Amino acid sequence: MERLIRFCRACRRHPLALDLALALAILLINLLVPGGKHVGERIELNATVVILAVAGAVALTFRRLAPLAVLVVTTGVAAAFVIAEQAKSPIVVFMGVAVYTVVMSKDRLTRSVAVIGTALVTLTVEVLFVGGDVLDNLGLVFFVLFSGAIGEAVRNRRAYLQELEERALRAERSRDEEAQRRVIEERLRIAHELHDVIAHHIALMNVQSGVAAHVLRTQPEEAEQALALVRSGGRTVLQELTVLLGVLRRSGSPLPTAPAPSLQELDTLIHSFTAAGMKVDWTPLVSPGALPDVIELTAYRIVQESLTNVLKHAPGASARVRITRGADGLTVEVTDTGATVGSTAQPGGGHGLIGMRERVAAVGGTLHTGPGPSGGFAVHAVLPLETGVVGDDQGVAGGRSDVDPERVPGAGELSTRSGGRC
């Protein structure tokens, strides 16, 4: 079997040599068995038989280059033999191979006309010059049709194998595209988690370290308290990074992760900002009822990012946080009074507003950000309650961008006068 496979591969690499060997084999058969009028009867080998057999062999060598021309020549050779010798001969094998080649290489109409025409020509010649009626000479017609049927079967099989190969290639490309999409989504999820979990602690540490440096000599007790908050924030950052890196290093599914933040933890979040010196007007949501985890996580992240932006870009400003539940959605509103005179705000250019926009768009909500009506900056988000399933927050926690923000009415509308917020 292995030798046969190697032989087939060699034939594909040298098609002209294969055609030449095939033509010589058929020529040898015709020289050894010239043919006869009846079964078991043989005619003498003569110059006419040799010339016609050699002509058929030479023509068959070029069957791949000009299939129709070779079919015409081999059909003429077979007809000439019948007319000259008035007998049947293996010389018709040249014509059968030519029929096979035409069926393999031409369109359906061309090959159909060629096969039918060849069968009619050979049948007519045999009836006229060999003798007998039509039924007695149907053998050659069947031979021509059988050669065409073999070509059609091989053609269909090759087309089937090619289709399977194309399907395999398309499936492989689809797998590669899916893998690339998952990689992009995972990178986006990690970026969101790093920004949402780590960035706000770093901002608090930055503010506290500035306070400590400012009052280090005049108010050492306050400086010590500020440094304690910096150390606490540093420990929290290290813990969050340890958890995140541990999740990334794990293999297998599902991955054990910590519970996602919810609205029940907003008090702790806001306390971390008030400990940094920010005044936050916050009234807890009374009896919010059952909310999808994805909505609670999105609302938590909006409040976290908004207060972090106030701390970074509006030093000395006070903030107001309101969360209300309506019939159609959960409304989250965070406003601030703007930076106090003489304070120095950090430059913008981050990805905070972009992250909020993506999170809100992912749950089909709307987000408006920009200057507030009485100064400062305002963030207003409406999150639909029917989005998500309780206990499934992967869509937002993973930072998925399946929902196009531009197709959600009002989703993520960022004001061009955002005051450099990130």
Buried (B, 14 or more C-beta within 10 A) or exposed (E): EEEEEEEEEEBEEEEEEBBBEBBEEBBEBBBEEBBBEEEEEEBEBEEEBBEBBBBBBBBBBBBBEBBBEBBBBBBBBBBBBBEBBBBBBBBBBBBBBBBBBBBBBBEEEBBBEBBBBBBEBBBEBBBEBBEEEEEEBBEBBEBBBEBBBBBBEEBEEEEEEEEEEEEEEEEEEEEEEEEEEEEEBEEBBBEBBEBBBBBBBBBBBBBBBBBBEEBBEEBEEBBEBBBEBBEBBEEBBEEBEEBBEEBEEEEEEEEEEEEBBBBEBBEEBBEBBEBBBBEBEBEEBEEBEEBBBBBBBBBBBBBBBBBBBBBBBBBBBBBBBBBEBEEEBBBBBBBBBBBEEEEEBBEBEBBBBBBBBBBBBBBBBBBBBBBBEEEBBBBBBBBBBEBBEEEEBEBBBBBBBEBEBEEBEEBBBBBEEBBBBB
